[in-house]
């Protein structure tokens, strides 16, 4: 069995892909594969609703030696996976597949593991509806950007947004991902231990034995000694998060036919960007006025309905 993040990622990516472009023919081409995949995942749930995934049990490298946290994360991911499967089944008008997903969701909800005060687990459990947003946010905001992670940092930010903590999430983006930029990054890294930024040598500087070399001296597991990727897609979560929550662009109906735009600027004076749709580009600019009110300029193709 492949590790669940890969299986979950496949389902979620197909869900998002269809939501954004509305290519029903492509979705139908994947129907047999998705059906087999969902049935396979269902066999990895015990009668008490606990995930029993075999094979590679993995969330990310920082949690790789904590089996309790891995279980909590995988339990949440299985539930999120089946929710995505339910949406896909509805789009395909596949009642049998939808029934399978609903049965799995009902079973998985019976088992509710602890977050173990771990930020990866807390964010996933909250996004799955297992943990309260308030409890998850208290775990995520403890010590700020410390113990944030490159991959599941996106899900941590998503949970904070779900709890309305946009200001705190943007502050963590500035601190955690901003620290990489301060250390010479031009793209985001596979791994970054926030505490190692102190007395650290920037990657665009010549070696200095009096300073910590963030690339060669840091790292763990498979990226010890100049082996960490300094251009790693799994660390780029803030890019889509900023589009979704700061620009406030959220697709509501498949094919980007309906888009909600609800900005959250935090301390920013303005935010501006674009979003591609099958009908053309949506252009958005938000400017904060002196009274704190945000005035938005929005240009969208006529086929796209904008709601606020």
GICORTA-V424001 format. One record per residue. N is the residue number from 1. RES is the residue in one letter. SS is DSSP state (helix for helix, strand for strand, loop for the rest). Layout:
# GICORTA-V424001
{{N/RES/SS} {N/RES/SS}}
This chain:
# GICORTA-V424001
{{1/X/loop} {2/X/loop} {3/X/loop} {4/X/helix} {5/X/helix} {6/X/helix} {7/X/helix} {8/X/helix} {9/X/helix} {10/X/helix} {11/X/helix} {12/X/helix} {13/X/helix} {14/X/helix} {15/X/helix} {16/X/helix} {17/X/helix} {18/X/helix} {19/X/helix} {20/X/helix} {21/X/helix} {22/X/loop} {23/X/loop} {24/X/helix} {25/X/helix} {26/X/helix} {27/X/helix} {28/X/helix} {29/X/helix} {30/X/loop} {31/X/helix} {32/X/helix} {33/X/helix} {34/X/helix} {35/X/helix} {36/X/helix} {37/X/helix} {38/X/helix} {39/X/helix} {40/X/helix} {41/X/helix} {42/X/helix} {43/X/loop} {44/X/loop} {45/X/strand} {46/X/loop} {47/X/loop} {48/X/loop} {49/X/loop} {50/X/loop} {51/X/strand} {52/X/loop} {53/X/loop} {54/X/loop} {55/X/loop} {56/X/loop} {57/X/loop} {58/X/loop} {59/X/loop} {60/X/loop} {61/X/helix} {62/X/helix} {63/X/helix} {64/X/loop} {65/X/loop} {66/X/loop} {67/X/helix} {68/X/helix} {69/X/helix} {70/X/helix} {71/X/helix} {72/X/helix} {73/X/helix} {74/X/helix} {75/X/helix} {76/X/helix} {77/X/helix} {78/X/helix} {79/X/helix} {80/X/helix} {81/X/helix} {82/X/helix} {83/X/helix} {84/X/helix} {85/X/helix} {86/X/helix} {87/X/helix} {88/X/helix} {89/X/helix} {90/X/helix} {91/X/helix} {92/X/helix} {93/X/loop} {94/X/loop} {95/X/helix} {96/X/helix} {97/X/helix} {98/X/helix} {99/X/helix} {100/X/helix} {101/X/helix} {102/X/helix} {103/X/helix} {104/X/helix} {105/X/helix} {106/X/helix} {107/X/helix} {108/X/helix} {109/X/loop} {110/X/loop} {111/X/loop} {112/X/loop} {113/X/loop} {114/X/loop} {115/X/loop} {116/X/loop} {117/X/loop} {118/X/loop} {119/X/helix} {120/X/helix} {121/X/helix} {122/X/helix} {123/X/helix} {124/X/helix} {125/X/helix} {126/X/helix} {127/X/helix} {128/X/loop} {129/X/loop} {130/X/loop} {131/X/loop} {132/X/loop} {133/X/helix} {134/X/helix} {135/X/helix} {136/X/helix} {137/X/helix} {138/X/helix} {139/X/helix} {140/X/helix} {141/X/loop} {142/X/loop} {143/X/loop} {144/X/loop} {145/X/loop} {146/X/loop} {147/X/loop} {148/X/loop} {149/X/loop} {150/X/loop} {151/X/loop} {152/X/loop} {153/X/helix} {154/X/helix} {155/X/helix} {156/X/helix} {157/X/helix} {158/X/helix} {159/X/helix} {160/X/helix} {161/X/helix} {162/X/helix} {163/X/loop} {164/X/loop} {165/X/loop} {166/X/helix} {167/X/helix} {168/X/helix} {169/X/helix} {170/X/helix} {171/X/helix} {172/X/helix} {173/X/helix} {174/X/helix} {175/X/helix} {176/X/helix} {177/X/helix} {178/X/helix} {179/X/helix} {180/X/helix} {181/X/helix} {182/X/helix} {183/X/loop} {184/X/loop} {185/X/loop} {186/X/loop} {187/X/loop} {188/X/loop} {189/X/loop} {190/X/loop} {191/X/loop} {192/X/loop} {193/X/loop} {194/X/helix} {195/X/helix} {196/X/helix} {197/X/helix} {198/X/loop} {199/X/loop} {200/X/strand} {201/X/strand} {202/X/loop} {203/X/loop} {204/X/loop} {205/X/loop} {206/X/loop} {207/X/loop} {208/X/loop} {209/X/loop} {210/X/loop} {211/X/loop} {212/X/strand} {213/X/strand} {214/X/loop} {215/X/loop} {216/X/loop} {217/X/loop} {218/X/loop} {219/X/loop} {220/X/loop} {221/X/helix} {222/X/helix} {223/X/helix} {224/X/loop} {225/X/loop} {226/X/loop} {227/X/loop} {228/X/loop} {229/X/loop} {230/X/loop} {231/X/loop} {232/X/loop} {233/X/helix} {234/X/helix} {235/X/helix} {236/X/loop} {237/X/helix} {238/X/helix} {239/X/helix} {240/X/helix} {241/X/helix} {242/X/helix} {243/X/helix} {244/X/helix} {245/X/helix} {246/X/helix} {247/X/loop} {248/X/loop} {249/X/strand} {250/X/strand} {251/X/strand} {252/X/strand} {253/X/strand} {254/X/helix} {255/X/helix} {256/X/helix} {257/X/loop} {258/X/strand} {259/X/strand} {260/X/strand} {261/X/strand} {262/X/loop} {263/X/loop} {264/X/loop} {265/X/loop} {266/X/loop} {267/X/loop} {268/X/loop} {269/X/loop} {270/X/strand} {271/X/strand} {272/X/strand} {273/X/strand} {274/X/strand} {275/X/strand} {276/X/strand} {277/X/strand} {278/X/loop} {279/X/loop} {280/X/strand} {281/X/strand} {282/X/strand} {283/X/strand} {284/X/strand} {285/X/strand} {286/X/strand} {287/X/strand} {288/X/strand} {289/X/loop} {290/X/loop} {291/X/loop} {292/X/loop} {293/X/loop} {294/X/strand} {295/X/strand} {296/X/strand} {297/X/strand} {298/X/strand} {299/X/strand} {300/X/loop} {301/X/loop} {302/X/loop} {303/X/loop} {304/X/loop} {305/X/strand} {306/X/strand} {307/X/strand} {308/X/loop}}
